Amino acid sequence: MNEKLIASKIQQLNSEPVKQELLFFLDYLLTKQNAIPTEALKKIPKFGCAKGTFKMADDFDAPLEDFEEYMS
């Protein structure tokens, strides 16, 4: 893209709020350009990696006392 064309179009902008919005958009584009791809950030967990990190109670399937009135 021609930088002179971009600069001339920016100079044609008369409104300060529009120029501010353009700056925000340019910052967004630069952030997007320099961002790490999301594919690189995703880690695929290995099967069984959570083994031993939690334990189920022995009475897990037992009825709860809080629901006794509904279970009659």
PDB file of N, CA, C, O and CB in Angstrom:
ATOM      1  N   MET A   1       0.858  -1.184   0.000  1.00  0.00           N
ATOM      2  CA  MET A   1       0.000   0.000   0.000  1.00  0.00           C
ATOM      3  C   MET A   1       0.892   1.231   0.000  1.00  0.00           C
ATOM      4  O   MET A   1       1.984   1.221   0.569  1.00  0.00           O
ATOM      5  CB  MET A   1      -0.970   0.007   1.231  1.00  0.00           C
ATOM      6  N   ASN A   2       0.436   2.252  -0.619  1.00  0.00           N
ATOM      7  CA  ASN A   2       1.200   3.472  -0.752  1.00  0.00           C
ATOM      8  C   ASN A   2       1.027   4.349   0.492  1.00  0.00           C
ATOM      9  O   ASN A   2      -0.086   4.760   0.817  1.00  0.00           O
ATOM     10  CB  ASN A   2       0.775   4.232  -2.013  1.00  0.00           C
ATOM     11  N   GLU A   3       2.136   4.631   1.184  1.00  0.00           N
ATOM     12  CA  GLU A   3       2.091   5.426   2.413  1.00  0.00           C
ATOM     13  C   GLU A   3       1.637   6.855   2.150  1.00  0.00           C
ATOM     14  O   GLU A   3       0.985   7.462   3.000  1.00  0.00           O
ATOM     15  CB  GLU A   3       3.457   5.438   3.080  1.00  0.00           C
ATOM     16  N   LYS A   4       1.976   7.403   0.974  1.00  0.00           N
ATOM     17  CA  LYS A   4       1.566   8.765   0.644  1.00  0.00           C
ATOM     18  C   LYS A   4       0.053   8.857   0.499  1.00  0.00           C
ATOM     19  O   LYS A   4      -0.556   9.851   0.895  1.00  0.00           O
ATOM     20  CB  LYS A   4       2.249   9.231  -0.644  1.00  0.00           C
ATOM     21  N   LEU A   5      -0.550   7.818  -0.070  1.00  0.00           N
ATOM     22  CA  LEU A   5      -2.003   7.790  -0.213  1.00  0.00           C
ATOM     23  C   LEU A   5      -2.672   7.746   1.153  1.00  0.00           C
ATOM     24  O   LEU A   5      -3.662   8.437   1.391  1.00  0.00           O
ATOM     25  CB  LEU A   5      -2.440   6.585  -1.061  1.00  0.00           C
ATOM     26  N   ILE A   6      -2.130   6.937   2.040  1.00  0.00           N
ATOM     27  CA  ILE A   6      -2.673   6.840   3.400  1.00  0.00           C
ATOM     28  C   ILE A   6      -2.548   8.193   4.112  1.00  0.00           C
ATOM     29  O   ILE A   6      -3.501   8.665   4.732  1.00  0.00           O
ATOM     30  CB  ILE A   6      -1.936   5.730   4.208  1.00  0.00           C
ATOM     31  N   ALA A   7      -1.373   8.807   4.017  1.00  0.00           N
ATOM     32  CA  ALA A   7      -1.153  10.096   4.677  1.00  0.00           C
ATOM     33  C   ALA A   7      -2.081  11.172   4.117  1.00  0.00           C
ATOM     34  O   ALA A   7      -2.599  11.990   4.877  1.00  0.00           O
ATOM     35  CB  ALA A   7       0.308  10.531   4.518  1.00  0.00           C
ATOM     36  N   SER A   8      -2.296  11.185   2.810  1.00  0.00           N
ATOM     37  CA  SER A   8      -3.171  12.210   2.220  1.00  0.00           C
ATOM     38  C   SER A   8      -4.617  12.021   2.671  1.00  0.00           C
ATOM     39  O   SER A   8      -5.332  12.997   2.892  1.00  0.00           O
ATOM     40  CB  SER A   8      -3.090  12.167   0.680  1.00  0.00           C
ATOM     41  N   LYS A   9      -5.047  10.766   2.807  1.00  0.00           N
ATOM     42  CA  LYS A   9      -6.412  10.515   3.257  1.00  0.00           C
ATOM     43  C   LYS A   9      -6.581  10.901   4.726  1.00  0.00           C
ATOM     44  O   LYS A   9      -7.639  11.387   5.125  1.00  0.00           O
ATOM     45  CB  LYS A   9      -6.780   9.040   3.051  1.00  0.00           C
ATOM     46  N   ILE A  10      -5.547  10.688   5.524  1.00  0.00           N
ATOM     47  CA  ILE A  10      -5.602  11.089   6.933  1.00  0.00           C
ATOM     48  C   ILE A  10      -5.691  12.605   7.038  1.00  0.00           C
ATOM     49  O   ILE A  10      -6.412  13.126   7.888  1.00  0.00           O
ATOM     50  CB  ILE A  10      -4.367  10.567   7.704  1.00  0.00           C
ATOM     51  N   GLN A  11      -4.962  13.317   6.179  1.00  0.00           N
ATOM     52  CA  GLN A  11      -4.996  14.785   6.210  1.00  0.00           C
ATOM     53  C   GLN A  11      -6.359  15.318   5.800  1.00  0.00           C
ATOM     54  O   GLN A  11      -6.717  16.436   6.170  1.00  0.00           O
ATOM     55  CB  GLN A  11      -3.918  15.363   5.291  1.00  0.00           C
ATOM     56  N   GLN A  12      -7.121  14.548   5.053  1.00  0.00           N
ATOM     57  CA  GLN A  12      -8.452  14.988   4.635  1.00  0.00           C
ATOM     58  C   GLN A  12      -9.463  14.897   5.769  1.00  0.00           C
ATOM     59  O   GLN A  12     -10.545  15.479   5.682  1.00  0.00           O
ATOM     60  CB  GLN A  12      -8.931  14.162   3.455  1.00  0.00           C
ATOM     61  N   LEU A  13      -9.126  14.178   6.827  1.00  0.00           N
ATOM     62  CA  LEU A  13     -10.035  14.073   7.961  1.00  0.00           C
ATOM     63  C   LEU A  13     -10.054  15.395   8.717  1.00  0.00           C
ATOM     64  O   LEU A  13      -9.006  15.933   9.072  1.00  0.00           O
ATOM     65  CB  LEU A  13      -9.621  12.910   8.899  1.00  0.00           C
ATOM     66  N   ASN A  14     -11.262  15.914   8.962  1.00  0.00           N
ATOM     67  CA  ASN A  14     -11.387  17.208   9.628  1.00  0.00           C
ATOM     68  C   ASN A  14     -11.774  17.073  11.091  1.00  0.00           C
ATOM     69  O   ASN A  14     -11.521  17.977  11.888  1.00  0.00           O
ATOM     70  CB  ASN A  14     -12.404  18.060   8.914  1.00  0.00           C
ATOM     71  N   SER A  15     -12.375  15.970  11.444  1.00  0.00           N
ATOM     72  CA  SER A  15     -12.918  15.803  12.780  1.00  0.00           C
ATOM     73  C   SER A  15     -11.904  15.141  13.711  1.00  0.00           C
ATOM     74  O   SER A  15     -11.340  14.097  13.385  1.00  0.00           O
ATOM     75  CB  SER A  15     -14.201  14.982  12.729  1.00  0.00           C
ATOM     76  N   GLU A  16     -11.678  15.759  14.872  1.00  0.00           N
ATOM     77  CA  GLU A  16     -10.762  15.188  15.853  1.00  0.00           C
ATOM     78  C   GLU A  16     -11.259  13.845  16.404  1.00  0.00           C
ATOM     79  O   GLU A  16     -10.456  12.928  16.576  1.00  0.00           O
ATOM     80  CB  GLU A  16     -10.558  16.168  16.994  1.00  0.00           C
ATOM     81  N   PRO A  17     -12.563  13.706  16.685  1.00  0.00           N
ATOM     82  CA  PRO A  17     -13.029  12.392  17.158  1.00  0.00           C
ATOM     83  C   PRO A  17     -12.796  11.275  16.136  1.00  0.00           C
ATOM     84  O   PRO A  17     -12.509  10.139  16.512  1.00  0.00           O
ATOM     85  CB  PRO A  17     -14.511  12.463  17.498  1.00  0.00           C
ATOM     86  N   VAL A  18     -12.919  11.594  14.856  1.00  0.00           N
ATOM     87  CA  VAL A  18     -12.671  10.598  13.823  1.00  0.00           C
ATOM     88  C   VAL A  18     -11.188  10.242  13.784  1.00  0.00           C
ATOM     89  O   VAL A  18     -10.834   9.076  13.607  1.00  0.00           O
ATOM     90  CB  VAL A  18     -13.139  11.112  12.449  1.00  0.00           C
ATOM     91  N   LYS A  19     -10.333  11.225  13.947  1.00  0.00           N
ATOM     92  CA  LYS A  19      -8.889  10.957  13.986  1.00  0.00           C
ATOM     93  C   LYS A  19      -8.541  10.097  15.200  1.00  0.00           C
ATOM     94  O   LYS A  19      -7.699   9.203  15.112  1.00  0.00           O
ATOM     95  CB  LYS A  19      -8.087  12.283  14.021  1.00  0.00           C
ATOM     96  N   GLN A  20      -9.192  10.370  16.336  1.00  0.00           N
ATOM     97  CA  GLN A  20      -8.958   9.571  17.538  1.00  0.00           C
ATOM     98  C   GLN A  20      -9.413   8.135  17.317  1.00  0.00           C
ATOM     99  O   GLN A  20      -8.742   7.193  17.738  1.00  0.00           O
ATOM    100  CB  GLN A  20      -9.688  10.181  18.747  1.00  0.00           C
ATOM    101  N   GLU A  21     -10.556   7.973  16.656  1.00  0.00           N
ATOM    102  CA  GLU A  21     -11.052   6.630  16.350  1.00  0.00           C
ATOM    103  C   GLU A  21     -10.092   5.901  15.413  1.00  0.00           C
ATOM    104  O   GLU A  21      -9.886   4.695  15.550  1.00  0.00           O
ATOM    105  CB  GLU A  21     -12.457   6.702  15.722  1.00  0.00           C
ATOM    106  N   LEU A  22      -9.512   6.617  14.473  1.00  0.00           N
ATOM    107  CA  LEU A  22      -8.522   6.024  13.570  1.00  0.00           C
ATOM    108  C   LEU A  22      -7.296   5.557  14.344  1.00  0.00           C
ATOM    109  O   LEU A  22      -6.748   4.494  14.054  1.00  0.00           O
ATOM    110  CB  LEU A  22      -8.110   7.031  12.486  1.00  0.00           C
ATOM    111  N   LEU A  23      -6.861   6.344  15.326  1.00  0.00           N
ATOM    112  CA  LEU A  23      -5.724   5.941  16.156  1.00  0.00           C
ATOM    113  C   LEU A  23      -6.033   4.663  16.935  1.00  0.00           C
ATOM    114  O   LEU A  23      -5.189   3.772  17.033  1.00  0.00           O
ATOM    115  CB  LEU A  23      -5.345   7.068  17.126  1.00  0.00           C
ATOM    116  N   PHE A  24      -7.244   4.578  17.490  1.00  0.00           N
ATOM    117  CA  PHE A  24      -7.642   3.368  18.206  1.00  0.00           C
ATOM    118  C   PHE A  24      -7.632   2.155  17.282  1.00  0.00           C
ATOM    119  O   PHE A  24      -7.184   1.073  17.661  1.00  0.00           O
ATOM    120  CB  PHE A  24      -9.032   3.546  18.825  1.00  0.00           C
ATOM    121  N   PHE A  25      -8.133   2.353  16.060  1.00  0.00           N
ATOM    122  CA  PHE A  25      -8.183   1.259  15.107  1.00  0.00           C
ATOM    123  C   PHE A  25      -6.776   0.829  14.691  1.00  0.00           C
ATOM    124  O   PHE A  25      -6.507  -0.363  14.544  1.00  0.00           O
ATOM    125  CB  PHE A  25      -9.000   1.663  13.882  1.00  0.00           C
ATOM    126  N   LEU A  26      -5.889   1.792  14.503  1.00  0.00           N
ATOM    127  CA  LEU A  26      -4.504   1.462  14.154  1.00  0.00           C
ATOM    128  C   LEU A  26      -3.822   0.702  15.292  1.00  0.00           C
ATOM    129  O   LEU A  26      -3.074  -0.244  15.048  1.00  0.00           O
ATOM    130  CB  LEU A  26      -3.713   2.743  13.823  1.00  0.00           C
ATOM    131  N   ASP A  27      -4.080   1.114  16.526  1.00  0.00           N
ATOM    132  CA  ASP A  27      -3.539   0.384  17.671  1.00  0.00           C
ATOM    133  C   ASP A  27      -4.067  -1.043  17.708  1.00  0.00           C
ATOM    134  O   ASP A  27      -3.325  -1.981  17.999  1.00  0.00           O
ATOM    135  CB  ASP A  27      -3.882   1.105  18.976  1.00  0.00           C
ATOM    136  N   TYR A  28      -5.359  -1.201  17.412  1.00  0.00           N
ATOM    137  CA  TYR A  28      -5.960  -2.539  17.356  1.00  0.00           C
ATOM    138  C   TYR A  28      -5.276  -3.393  16.290  1.00  0.00           C
ATOM    139  O   TYR A  28      -4.944  -4.552  16.539  1.00  0.00           O
ATOM    140  CB  TYR A  28      -7.474  -2.441  17.068  1.00  0.00           C
ATOM    141  N   LEU A  29      -5.067  -2.826  15.114  1.00  0.00           N
ATOM    142  CA  LEU A  29      -4.426  -3.584  14.035  1.00  0.00           C
ATOM    143  C   LEU A  29      -2.995  -3.974  14.398  1.00  0.00           C
ATOM    144  O   LEU A  29      -2.554  -5.084  14.097  1.00  0.00           O
ATOM    145  CB  LEU A  29      -4.430  -2.769  12.740  1.00  0.00           C
ATOM    146  N   LEU A  30      -2.278  -3.071  15.039  1.00  0.00           N
ATOM    147  CA  LEU A  30      -0.903  -3.387  15.444  1.00  0.00           C
ATOM    148  C   LEU A  30      -0.883  -4.471  16.510  1.00  0.00           C
ATOM    149  O   LEU A  30      -0.021  -5.349  16.486  1.00  0.00           O
ATOM    150  CB  LEU A  30      -0.191  -2.131  15.963  1.00  0.00           C
ATOM    151  N   THR A  31      -1.820  -4.417  17.440  1.00  0.00           N
ATOM    152  CA  THR A  31      -1.912  -5.450  18.468  1.00  0.00           C
ATOM    153  C   THR A  31      -2.237  -6.795  17.844  1.00  0.00           C
ATOM    154  O   THR A  31      -1.659  -7.818  18.212  1.00  0.00           O
ATOM    155  CB  THR A  31      -2.969  -5.081  19.515  1.00  0.00           C
ATOM    156  N   LYS A  32      -3.163  -6.788  16.903  1.00  0.00           N
ATOM    157  CA  LYS A  32      -3.553  -8.021  16.216  1.00  0.00           C
ATOM    158  C   LYS A  32      -2.387  -8.589  15.405  1.00  0.00           C
ATOM    159  O   LYS A  32      -2.192  -9.803  15.351  1.00  0.00           O
ATOM    160  CB  LYS A  32      -4.761  -7.763  15.298  1.00  0.00           C
ATOM    161  N   GLN A  33      -1.626  -7.713  14.785  1.00  0.00           N
ATOM    162  CA  GLN A  33      -0.491  -8.142  13.969  1.00  0.00           C
ATOM    163  C   GLN A  33       0.607  -8.773  14.822  1.00  0.00           C
ATOM    164  O   GLN A  33       1.252  -9.731  14.397  1.00  0.00           O
ATOM    165  CB  GLN A  33       0.074  -6.957  13.187  1.00  0.00           C
ATOM    166  N   ASN A  34       0.818  -8.240  16.020  1.00  0.00           N
ATOM    167  CA  ASN A  34       1.895  -8.707  16.878  1.00  0.00           C
ATOM    168  C   ASN A  34       1.464  -9.783  17.864  1.00  0.00           C
ATOM    169  O   ASN A  34       2.276 -10.254  18.661  1.00  0.00           O
ATOM    170  CB  ASN A  34       2.470  -7.557  17.624  1.00  0.00           C
ATOM    171  N   ALA A  35       0.202 -10.173  17.820  1.00  0.00           N
ATOM    172  CA  ALA A  35      -0.315 -11.148  18.779  1.00  0.00           C
ATOM    173  C   ALA A  35       0.203 -12.555  18.457  1.00  0.00           C
ATOM    174  O   ALA A  35       0.480 -12.894  17.307  1.00  0.00           O
ATOM    175  CB  ALA A  35      -1.858 -11.133  18.779  1.00  0.00           C
ATOM    176  N   ILE A  36       0.319 -13.344  19.504  1.00  0.00           N
ATOM    177  CA  ILE A  36       0.707 -14.742  19.351  1.00  0.00           C
ATOM    178  C   ILE A  36      -0.517 -15.504  18.853  1.00  0.00           C
ATOM    179  O   ILE A  36      -1.606 -15.329  19.400  1.00  0.00           O
ATOM    180  CB  ILE A  36       1.252 -15.347  20.703  1.00  0.00           C
ATOM    181  N   PRO A  37      -0.368 -16.334  17.843  1.00  0.00           N
ATOM    182  CA  PRO A  37      -1.525 -17.088  17.353  1.00  0.00           C
ATOM    183  C   PRO A  37      -2.140 -17.950  18.451  1.00  0.00           C
ATOM    184  O   PRO A  37      -1.427 -18.528  19.271  1.00  0.00           O
ATOM    185  CB  PRO A  37      -1.121 -17.965  16.171  1.00  0.00           C
ATOM    186  N   THR A  38      -3.461 -18.029  18.459  1.00  0.00           N
ATOM    187  CA  THR A  38      -4.140 -18.781  19.511  1.00  0.00           C
ATOM    188  C   THR A  38      -3.826 -20.262  19.424  1.00  0.00           C
ATOM    189  O   THR A  38      -3.884 -20.961  20.435  1.00  0.00           O
ATOM    190  CB  THR A  38      -5.643 -18.565  19.432  1.00  0.00           C
ATOM    191  N   GLU A  39      -3.493 -20.758  18.240  1.00  0.00           N
ATOM    192  CA  GLU A  39      -3.133 -22.169  18.114  1.00  0.00           C
ATOM    193  C   GLU A  39      -1.875 -22.483  18.917  1.00  0.00           C
ATOM    194  O   GLU A  39      -1.730 -23.587  19.444  1.00  0.00           O
ATOM    195  CB  GLU A  39      -2.925 -22.540  16.641  1.00  0.00           C
ATOM    196  N   ALA A  40      -0.977 -21.524  19.009  1.00  0.00           N
ATOM    197  CA  ALA A  40       0.264 -21.737  19.757  1.00  0.00           C
ATOM    198  C   ALA A  40       0.014 -21.735  21.261  1.00  0.00           C
ATOM    199  O   ALA A  40       0.766 -22.352  22.015  1.00  0.00           O
ATOM    200  CB  ALA A  40       1.290 -20.663  19.400  1.00  0.00           C
ATOM    201  N   LEU A  41      -1.041 -21.044  21.700  1.00  0.00           N
ATOM    202  CA  LEU A  41      -1.329 -20.954  23.122  1.00  0.00           C
ATOM    203  C   LEU A  41      -2.106 -22.158  23.646  1.00  0.00           C
ATOM    204  O   LEU A  41      -2.053 -22.456  24.839  1.00  0.00           O
ATOM    205  CB  LEU A  41      -2.098 -19.696  23.404  1.00  0.00           C
ATOM    206  N   LYS A  42      -2.827 -22.852  22.764  1.00  0.00           N
ATOM    207  CA  LYS A  42      -3.648 -23.973  23.199  1.00  0.00           C
ATOM    208  C   LYS A  42      -2.762 -25.177  23.497  1.00  0.00           C
ATOM    209  O   LYS A  42      -1.930 -25.577  22.683  1.00  0.00           O
ATOM    210  CB  LYS A  42      -4.704 -24.327  22.131  1.00  0.00           C
ATOM    211  N   LYS A  43      -2.961 -25.739  24.675  1.00  0.00           N
ATOM    212  CA  LYS A  43      -2.250 -26.947  25.042  1.00  0.00           C
ATOM    213  C   LYS A  43      -3.253 -28.087  25.071  1.00  0.00           C
ATOM    214  O   LYS A  43      -4.334 -27.954  25.645  1.00  0.00           O
ATOM    215  CB  LYS A  43      -1.527 -26.791  26.412  1.00  0.00           C
ATOM    216  N   ILE A  44      -2.904 -29.187  24.465  1.00  0.00           N
ATOM    217  CA  ILE A  44      -3.780 -30.350  24.470  1.00  0.00           C
ATOM    218  C   ILE A  44      -3.401 -31.210  25.667  1.00  0.00           C
ATOM    219  O   ILE A  44      -2.271 -31.689  25.761  1.00  0.00           O
ATOM    220  CB  ILE A  44      -3.674 -31.157  23.130  1.00  0.00           C
ATOM    221  N   PRO A  45      -4.350 -31.406  26.586  1.00  0.00           N
ATOM    222  CA  PRO A  45      -4.027 -32.211  27.771  1.00  0.00           C
ATOM    223  C   PRO A  45      -3.822 -33.672  27.394  1.00  0.00           C
ATOM    224  O   PRO A  45      -4.454 -34.196  26.477  1.00  0.00           O
ATOM    225  CB  PRO A  45      -5.141 -32.091  28.827  1.00  0.00           C
ATOM    226  N   LYS A  46      -2.929 -34.303  28.122  1.00  0.00           N
ATOM    227  CA  LYS A  46      -2.669 -35.722  27.906  1.00  0.00           C
ATOM    228  C   LYS A  46      -3.695 -36.536  28.679  1.00  0.00           C
ATOM    229  O   LYS A  46      -4.139 -36.132  29.754  1.00  0.00           O
ATOM    230  CB  LYS A  46      -1.225 -36.099  28.337  1.00  0.00           C
ATOM    231  N   PHE A  47      -4.064 -37.673  28.132  1.00  0.00           N
ATOM    232  CA  PHE A  47      -5.036 -38.539  28.775  1.00  0.00           C
ATOM    233  C   PHE A  47      -4.506 -38.983  30.133  1.00  0.00           C
ATOM    234  O   PHE A  47      -3.385 -39.483  30.232  1.00  0.00           O
ATOM    235  CB  PHE A  47      -5.354 -39.758  27.888  1.00  0.00           C
ATOM    236  N   GLY A  48      -5.304 -38.803  31.172  1.00  0.00           N
ATOM    237  CA  GLY A  48      -4.928 -39.229  32.513  1.00  0.00           C
ATOM    238  C   GLY A  48      -4.106 -38.222  33.280  1.00  0.00           C
ATOM    239  O   GLY A  48      -3.592 -38.548  34.350  1.00  0.00           O
ATOM    240  N   CYS A  49      -3.961 -37.001  32.773  1.00  0.00           N
ATOM    241  CA  CYS A  49      -3.104 -36.019  33.446  1.00  0.00           C
ATOM    242  C   CYS A  49      -3.696 -35.550  34.778  1.00  0.00           C
ATOM    243  O   CYS A  49      -2.961 -35.024  35.614  1.00  0.00           O
ATOM    244  CB  CYS A  49      -2.876 -34.818  32.535  1.00  0.00           C
ATOM    245  N   ALA A  50      -4.995 -35.725  34.998  1.00  0.00           N
ATOM    246  CA  ALA A  50      -5.619 -35.297  36.250  1.00  0.00           C
ATOM    247  C   ALA A  50      -5.751 -36.437  37.252  1.00  0.00           C
ATOM    248  O   ALA A  50      -6.360 -36.269  38.308  1.00  0.00           O
ATOM    249  CB  ALA A  50      -6.985 -34.705  35.971  1.00  0.00           C
ATOM    250  N   LYS A  51      -5.184 -37.594  36.928  1.00  0.00           N
ATOM    251  CA  LYS A  51      -5.307 -38.746  37.809  1.00  0.00           C
ATOM    252  C   LYS A  51      -4.675 -38.438  39.163  1.00  0.00           C
ATOM    253  O   LYS A  51      -3.533 -37.985  39.245  1.00  0.00           O
ATOM    254  CB  LYS A  51      -4.652 -39.988  37.175  1.00  0.00           C
ATOM    255  N   GLY A  52      -5.451 -38.697  40.235  1.00  0.00           N
ATOM    256  CA  GLY A  52      -4.955 -38.486  41.586  1.00  0.00           C
ATOM    257  C   GLY A  52      -5.115 -37.080  42.114  1.00  0.00           C
ATOM    258  O   GLY A  52      -4.730 -36.812  43.252  1.00  0.00           O
ATOM    259  N   THR A  53      -5.672 -36.163  41.325  1.00  0.00           N
ATOM    260  CA  THR A  53      -5.811 -34.783  41.800  1.00  0.00           C
ATOM    261  C   THR A  53      -7.070 -34.575  42.622  1.00  0.00           C
ATOM    262  O   THR A  53      -7.166 -33.589  43.353  1.00  0.00           O
ATOM    263  CB  THR A  53      -5.812 -33.830  40.629  1.00  0.00           C
ATOM    264  N   PHE A  54      -8.037 -35.475  42.524  1.00  0.00           N
ATOM    265  CA  PHE A  54      -9.234 -35.380  43.357  1.00  0.00           C
ATOM    266  C   PHE A  54      -9.716 -36.778  43.683  1.00  0.00           C
ATOM    267  O   PHE A  54      -9.363 -37.749  43.014  1.00  0.00           O
ATOM    268  CB  PHE A  54     -10.350 -34.563  42.652  1.00  0.00           C
ATOM    269  N   LYS A  55     -10.531 -36.863  44.728  1.00  0.00           N
ATOM    270  CA  LYS A  55     -11.021 -38.163  45.170  1.00  0.00           C
ATOM    271  C   LYS A  55     -12.516 -38.060  45.408  1.00  0.00           C
ATOM    272  O   LYS A  55     -12.993 -37.108  46.025  1.00  0.00           O
ATOM    273  CB  LYS A  55     -10.285 -38.640  46.453  1.00  0.00           C
ATOM    274  N   MET A  56     -13.246 -39.042  44.917  1.00  0.00           N
ATOM    275  CA  MET A  56     -14.691 -39.096  45.124  1.00  0.00           C
ATOM    276  C   MET A  56     -14.957 -39.695  46.507  1.00  0.00           C
ATOM    277  O   MET A  56     -14.244 -40.597  46.947  1.00  0.00           O
ATOM    278  CB  MET A  56     -15.397 -39.936  43.997  1.00  0.00           C
ATOM    279  N   ALA A  57     -15.965 -39.198  47.173  1.00  0.00           N
ATOM    280  CA  ALA A  57     -16.341 -39.726  48.478  1.00  0.00           C
ATOM    281  C   ALA A  57     -16.916 -41.138  48.304  1.00  0.00           C
ATOM    282  O   ALA A  57     -17.510 -41.457  47.274  1.00  0.00           O
ATOM    283  CB  ALA A  57     -17.371 -38.789  49.180  1.00  0.00           C
ATOM    284  N   ASP A  58     -16.731 -41.961  49.316  1.00  0.00           N
ATOM    285  CA  ASP A  58     -17.239 -43.336  49.245  1.00  0.00           C
ATOM    286  C   ASP A  58     -18.766 -43.353  49.155  1.00  0.00           C
ATOM    287  O   ASP A  58     -19.336 -44.241  48.520  1.00  0.00           O
ATOM    288  CB  ASP A  58     -16.774 -44.144  50.473  1.00  0.00           C
ATOM    289  N   ASP A  59     -19.430 -42.384  49.780  1.00  0.00           N
ATOM    290  CA  ASP A  59     -20.889 -42.340  49.752  1.00  0.00           C
ATOM    291  C   ASP A  59     -21.407 -41.337  48.709  1.00  0.00           C
ATOM    292  O   ASP A  59     -22.421 -40.676  48.934  1.00  0.00           O
ATOM    293  CB  ASP A  59     -21.427 -41.978  51.138  1.00  0.00           C
ATOM    294  N   PHE A  60     -20.726 -41.230  47.598  1.00  0.00           N
ATOM    295  CA  PHE A  60     -21.093 -40.259  46.559  1.00  0.00           C
ATOM    296  C   PHE A  60     -22.521 -40.461  46.066  1.00  0.00           C
ATOM    297  O   PHE A  60     -23.241 -39.486  45.851  1.00  0.00           O
ATOM    298  CB  PHE A  60     -20.129 -40.358  45.385  1.00  0.00           C
ATOM    299  N   ASP A  61     -22.940 -41.706  45.886  1.00  0.00           N
ATOM    300  CA  ASP A  61     -24.271 -42.000  45.364  1.00  0.00           C
ATOM    301  C   ASP A  61     -25.345 -42.052  46.444  1.00  0.00           C
ATOM    302  O   ASP A  61     -26.516 -42.262  46.126  1.00  0.00           O
ATOM    303  CB  ASP A  61     -24.247 -43.303  44.626  1.00  0.00           C
ATOM    304  N   ALA A  62     -24.990 -41.870  47.683  1.00  0.00           N
ATOM    305  CA  ALA A  62     -25.962 -41.927  48.776  1.00  0.00           C
ATOM    306  C   ALA A  62     -26.895 -40.718  48.702  1.00  0.00           C
ATOM    307  O   ALA A  62     -26.479 -39.637  48.285  1.00  0.00           O
ATOM    308  CB  ALA A  62     -25.241 -41.977  50.153  1.00  0.00           C
ATOM    309  N   PRO A  63     -28.152 -40.897  49.104  1.00  0.00           N
ATOM    310  CA  PRO A  63     -29.089 -39.764  49.081  1.00  0.00           C
ATOM    311  C   PRO A  63     -28.644 -38.660  50.040  1.00  0.00           C
ATOM    312  O   PRO A  63     -28.092 -38.931  51.107  1.00  0.00           O
ATOM    313  CB  PRO A  63     -30.510 -40.235  49.447  1.00  0.00           C
ATOM    314  N   LEU A  64     -28.889 -37.433  49.648  1.00  0.00           N
ATOM    315  CA  LEU A  64     -28.532 -36.279  50.472  1.00  0.00           C
ATOM    316  C   LEU A  64     -29.619 -36.008  51.503  1.00  0.00           C
ATOM    317  O   LEU A  64     -30.808 -36.142  51.214  1.00  0.00           O
ATOM    318  CB  LEU A  64     -28.306 -35.034  49.596  1.00  0.00           C
ATOM    319  N   GLU A  65     -29.206 -35.628  52.696  1.00  0.00           N
ATOM    320  CA  GLU A  65     -30.151 -35.335  53.765  1.00  0.00           C
ATOM    321  C   GLU A  65     -31.027 -34.130  53.421  1.00  0.00           C
ATOM    322  O   GLU A  65     -32.178 -34.062  53.852  1.00  0.00           O
ATOM    323  CB  GLU A  65     -29.403 -35.085  55.073  1.00  0.00           C
ATOM    324  N   ASP A  66     -30.505 -33.200  52.665  1.00  0.00           N
ATOM    325  CA  ASP A  66     -31.249 -31.991  52.327  1.00  0.00           C
ATOM    326  C   ASP A  66     -32.486 -32.274  51.486  1.00  0.00           C
ATOM    327  O   ASP A  66     -33.421 -31.474  51.477  1.00  0.00           O
ATOM    328  CB  ASP A  66     -30.355 -31.031  51.595  1.00  0.00           C
ATOM    329  N   PHE A  67     -32.504 -33.411  50.776  1.00  0.00           N
ATOM    330  CA  PHE A  67     -33.620 -33.725  49.880  1.00  0.00           C
ATOM    331  C   PHE A  67     -34.526 -34.823  50.427  1.00  0.00           C
ATOM    332  O   PHE A  67     -35.305 -35.405  49.671  1.00  0.00           O
ATOM    333  CB  PHE A  67     -33.091 -34.139  48.525  1.00  0.00           C
ATOM    334  N   GLU A  68     -34.443 -35.120  51.721  1.00  0.00           N
ATOM    335  CA  GLU A  68     -35.261 -36.197  52.292  1.00  0.00           C
ATOM    336  C   GLU A  68     -36.751 -35.932  52.145  1.00  0.00           C
ATOM    337  O   GLU A  68     -37.514 -36.862  51.887  1.00  0.00           O
ATOM    338  CB  GLU A  68     -34.925 -36.388  53.756  1.00  0.00           C
ATOM    339  N   GLU A  69     -37.183 -34.685  52.304  1.00  0.00           N
ATOM    340  CA  GLU A  69     -38.604 -34.388  52.226  1.00  0.00           C
ATOM    341  C   GLU A  69     -39.150 -34.561  50.798  1.00  0.00           C
ATOM    342  O   GLU A  69     -40.355 -34.745  50.627  1.00  0.00           O
ATOM    343  CB  GLU A  69     -38.860 -32.968  52.715  1.00  0.00           C
ATOM    344  N   TYR A  70     -38.303 -34.508  49.793  1.00  0.00           N
ATOM    345  CA  TYR A  70     -38.740 -34.688  48.410  1.00  0.00           C
ATOM    346  C   TYR A  70     -38.701 -36.146  47.968  1.00  0.00           C
ATOM    347  O   TYR A  70     -39.278 -36.488  46.936  1.00  0.00           O
ATOM    348  CB  TYR A  70     -37.879 -33.859  47.488  1.00  0.00           C
ATOM    349  N   MET A  71     -38.039 -37.006  48.723  1.00  0.00           N
ATOM    350  CA  MET A  71     -37.829 -38.392  48.321  1.00  0.00           C
ATOM    351  C   MET A  71     -38.799 -39.361  48.982  1.00  0.00           C
ATOM    352  O   MET A  71     -38.572 -40.569  48.917  1.00  0.00           O
ATOM    353  CB  MET A  71     -36.426 -38.802  48.637  1.00  0.00           C
ATOM    354  N   SER A  72     -39.848 -38.897  49.605  1.00  0.00           N
ATOM    355  CA  SER A  72     -40.766 -39.811  50.303  1.00  0.00           C
ATOM    356  C   SER A  72     -41.721 -40.508  49.381  1.00  0.00           C
ATOM    357  O   SER A  72     -42.546 -41.302  49.832  1.00  0.00           O
ATOM    358  CB  SER A  72     -41.544 -39.071  51.334  1.00  0.00           C
TER     359      SER A  72
END
